[in-house]
Amino acid sequence: MKLGRKIAIGVVATLALSSTTAGVSHAATSITGSGSTFIKNLFDACAPNFNDLRTDGTTVSYSGGGSGAGRTAFTGGTTNFAGTDSTYGSTDTPPADFTYVPIIAGPVSIMFKHSGYSGTLKLTAETVAKIFAGTITDWADAAITTDNGSALPTKTIKVIYRSDSSGTSAGFTAYLKAAAPTTWTKAGSSTFTSSAPSGAPAGSAGKSGSDGVTNFLSATDGGISYAELSYQLEASADGVKSAYIKNASGAFIKPSSAASAAAASAIPAANFDATTGWIAPDYVSTVATAYPITIFSFGIAHKSYSEANDVVKDFLSYSLNSCAEAQASSLGYAKLTSTALTFAKARVALVSSVDRPVTATTTTVAPALKASVKVGKTITAKTVALGGKLTVAKTAKVTLRVTSGGTVCKVVGATLKGLKKGTCKVLASVKTGTKTKTATVTVTVS
């Protein structure tokens, strides 16, 4: 099976782009991004819809390659934006005007394949740490038996890890350090082998990208690996499953959009970095329904103005709001809500905001839509529609609805009657064939 294919895409909500580029006129622009494979399945769904909704020929494309490679490309100026699940390192020199833009949260699935076991696999943080540290090497190990209440069929465990610089690895290994510090003695790292207590476990295999580890796991009976949930869901037909992971409240939780949303919505205020835009996960949350290995994925963009950065701003805003709203759950992600969403919107607003050119603006005043009637008198629906600047053909059907000021006027059949002096709002609808046009008309009763 080949992963990394396009996810089936539906038409998403209408895109409003003018708000981010108001006052600045642009020609068609093509922008590129790369990096996180954790977020790639979401961007693969968002980019085609974004491109379709643009009317100026502008396009966005996104390739994976891993968070580390994405940050390097963005820093070097070979891409317009990046995707990442881990921060720049202490020795990196990111662009001075960069910002992280939170886009999505999601579960890191501990995914496995065991042809001899059809039950639900439960694992504690300590057991997961020992498996990936290489000290538990068989599925029939006593620790796994204790976690599950009965023994799994014996089979050698093959650990499959990310060989590239990976934000998923950074999040996963940081979780192991936070939740199982006695076994996982090294700090989390974007490079799995740098964080593993004794390096790569004996007999393990390193593969590049989330699709790389998932493809290899699909063909490896007895294997175990980690990736964003959408990759496990794609590989489920090949016998790849997700383990239930015990959280800090003592519950074994299945990775899901809802369980990650529970974790993301409970992030402490101290975990939000207003300087950079980063949100640090809480791997030991005591929320009973929270999936513990929940991480955030970010766009990286420039705060300085340019036409290309305006498009980046539009795309990240669209991905955060319209696309995530429609696609996140079905793809195994959790859309941002509450404090995290408010924080993310503020970061999007910073993109392409510095040194924007000052442009003259023209305000167009809409024509007044109005009609009038005397107290106790009536006017026809056609008269109201014409007062709303609507064209009424001979074959048209006109209907009226009072939307405010119901004590001032009311609809009587196909007419509008004035009840007492004042104003009301009337929605006039003109239907000709299959086409309907509407206008809200201010009616003065005198």
Residue, then its C-alpha position, 0 to 999 in steps of 0.5 A: m500500500k502506498l500512503g501519502r495519497k490525496i484525501a477525498i476532498g469535498v467543497v469547503a465553506t466559501l473563502a473570504l480573502s479580501s479581509t487579509t489583503a484589503g487595500v492592496s492589489h495583487a497579481a496571480t502568485s504561486i507560493t510553496g511550503s514544506g515541512s511537517t508530515f504530521i500536518k500534510n494530510l490536512f494541507d493536502a485537503c486544504a490547498p486544492n480547495f483554496n486554489d479553486l476558490r481563488t479567482d486571481g490564478t493564485t496557487v499554493s502547494y505544500s510538500g512534506g519532508g519533515s519539520g526540520a527540513g521545512r524550517t531549513a527551507f523557510t530559513g533559507g528562503t526557498t519556500n514561502f512558509a513551512g509546517t512544523d511540529s517542533t521549534y527552532g533549535s538553540t543553534d538555529t537562526p530563524p528569520a527575525d520576522f518569523t512567527y509560528v501560527p498554530i493550525i491544528a492539534g492531533p493525536v500521535s498514534i502508537m500504531f502496531k501490527h500483530s497478525g495474531y492479536s485481534g483485541t484492543l491493545k492497552l499500553t501505559a507510558e512506561t511500557v511504551a517507553k520500554i518498547f521504544a528504548g528496546t528493553i521490551t522486545d516481545w509482544a508476550d512480555a509481562a509488562i504488556t500482559t499486565d497492561n492488558g490483563s492477558a498475554l498477547p501471542t508471542k512475536t518479536i517487536k520491531v521498532i520503526y522510528r523516524s530517521d529524519s528531523s521530525g516534529t512528530s518525533a520531538g512530540f513523541t519523545a517529549y511525551l516519553k520524557a514527561a510521562a515515563p522519566t525513569t525509563w526515558t532518561k533523555a530530553g525529547s528531540s526531533t531526532f529520535t535516536s538522539s532522545a532514545p536512552s541507548g540510541a536506536p533499539a537493536g533490530s529497529a528500522g528508521k524511515s523518513g516521513s510519516d508515510g515512510v514509517t507507516n508504509f514500512l509498518s504495513a508490511t512488518d508483522g510485529g512492528i510498532s511505530y508512531a505517526e499522526l492518526s490519519y496515517q494509521l487510519e489510512a493503513s487500517a486495511d493492512g492490519v495497522k491499529s492504534a493502541y489505547i494509551k493510559n493518561a495521567s488520570g488513569a484512563f486508557i484512551k483511544p487516539s481520536s479527534a475528540a480525545s485530542a480536542a479534550a487535551a488541546s482545550a485544557i492547555p494551561a495559560a503558561n503554555f502559550d508563548a505570546t512572543t513566538g506563537w508556540i503552544a506547548p503540549d501538556y502530556v500529563s493532563t489529568v483531564a479524564t477524556a484527554y489523549p495524552i500524546t496530543i501535539f500542535s502543528f504550526g505554520i511558520a510565516h513572515k510578519s513582514y509584508s509582501e504579496a507572497n506573504d499576503v497569500v500565505k496569510d490567506f492560506l493559513s487563515y483558510s486552513l485554520n478556520s474554514c478547512a479545519e472546520a470542515q475536514a479536521s475530524s474526518l482526517g483524524y485531527a482536532k480543530l482548535t477551539s476556545t483559547a487556542l483558536t483565539f490565540a491562533k487567529a491573533r498569530v495569523a493577523l501578524v503575518s504580512s502585517v509589518d511595513r504594509p504599504v499605505t494605499a488610498t481607499t474608496t468608500t462606495v455608499a450603497p443606494a438607499l433601499k426604501a419605500s413608504v406607505k400611509v397608516g391604514k393604507t397598503i402598497t403592493a409587493k411589487t412596489v416594495a420590491l422596486g423600492g429595493k432596487l429589484t427588477v420585477a418581470k411580468t412572470a416574477k413572483v414577489t413575496l414579502r416578510v417583515t424582519s423588524g418593526g412588526t408593530v409598524c407594518k405587516v404583510v397582508g396577502a400580496t400587499l404591505k399594510g401600514l399600522k402606525k407611524g414609524t419604520c419597519k424592515v421588509l425582506a422582498s424576494v423576487k423569483t423569476g423561474t429558478k432564480t431568486k433575488t432579495a433585498t431588505v427595504t426600509v419602509t416608512v409609515s406616515 
